[in-house]
Each structure stands twice: as structure tokens, then as C-alpha cells.
Amino acid sequence: MHAVFTASLIVVAIALIVVVLLQSGKSAGLSGAISGGAEQLFGKQKARGLDLVLQRATIVLSVLFFVLTIAIMKI
């Protein structure tokens, strides 16, 4: 059982890395790092199309990653 959780954790971790790397940058340069994060936080920029799919996949994979990590620690 432990091997199944470990293998699935590795697959989820690799998928999470790939999905995060596929996402487009939300801002450019130092000014975007300061103001762009606030715009994303308060929802002024809505994700559309592929960005929306990647954003939702990131959320699902990250939750699954933490659940599997906690499950492995409990075993």
C-alpha cells in the first residue's frame, strides 16, 4: 500500500511541475512583480482558455499532492 501511495505521489509531483511550467507568465519585469501580483490576487485578470485549464489543473494537483503526502505520513 505504501508503494502505491509513493508511486502516485511521484506521478502527481511530476505532473504538477509540468503544469506549472506550462503556465504563461502573468507579468513581466520588476514592475510586474510588484503590481502584477496584486492584480492577480484581487481578480482583475481572468484566466481564459488554456490558462484556465492549467490553473484548475494546478489547484487539483496541488491538493492531491498534499493529501497523498499526509496519507504517506500516516501510514
C-alpha positions in Angstrom: 0.0 0.0 0.0 2.9 2.3 0.8 4.4 1.7 -2.6 1.2 2.6 -4.3 1.0 5.9 -2.5 4.6 6.7 -3.1 4.4 5.9 -6.8 1.2 8.1 -7.2 2.9 10.9 -5.2 5.8 10.8 -7.7 3.5 10.9 -10.7 1.4 13.8 -9.2 4.6 15.7 -8.4 5.9 15.4 -11.9 2.5 16.4 -13.4 2.4 19.4 -11.0 5.8 20.5 -12.2 4.9 20.2 -15.8 1.6 22.1 -15.4 3.2 24.9 -13.5 6.0 25.2 -16.2 3.4 25.3 -19.0 1.6 28.3 -17.5 2.2 31.6 -19.1 3.8 34.4 -17.1 1.3 36.9 -15.6 3.7 39.8 -15.5 7.0 41.0 -16.9 9.9 42.6 -15.2 10.2 44.1 -11.7 7.2 46.4 -12.0 5.0 43.4 -12.9 6.3 41.6 -9.9 5.2 44.4 -7.6 1.8 45.3 -9.2 1.0 42.2 -11.2 0.7 40.0 -8.1 -1.9 42.3 -6.6 -3.9 42.3 -9.8 -3.9 38.6 -9.9 -4.8 38.4 -6.2 -7.9 40.6 -6.5 -9.1 39.0 -9.7 -8.7 41.8 -12.2 -7.2 39.4 -14.8 -9.4 36.4 -15.6 -7.8 33.3 -16.9 -9.3 32.1 -20.3 -8.9 29.1 -22.4 -5.8 27.0 -21.9 -4.7 29.2 -19.0 -7.9 28.4 -17.1 -7.4 24.7 -17.7 -3.8 24.9 -16.5 -4.9 27.0 -13.4 -7.5 24.5 -12.4 -5.2 21.5 -13.0 -2.6 23.2 -10.8 -5.2 23.5 -8.0 -6.3 19.9 -8.3 -2.8 18.5 -8.5 -1.6 20.6 -5.5 -4.5 19.4 -3.3 -3.9 15.8 -4.4 -0.2 16.3 -3.7 -0.8 17.4 -0.1 -3.4 14.7 0.5 -1.1 12.0 -0.7 1.8 13.4 1.4 -0.3 13.4 4.5 -1.5 9.9 3.7 2.0 8.6 3.4 3.0 10.2 6.7 0.1 8.5 8.4 1.0 5.0 7.1 
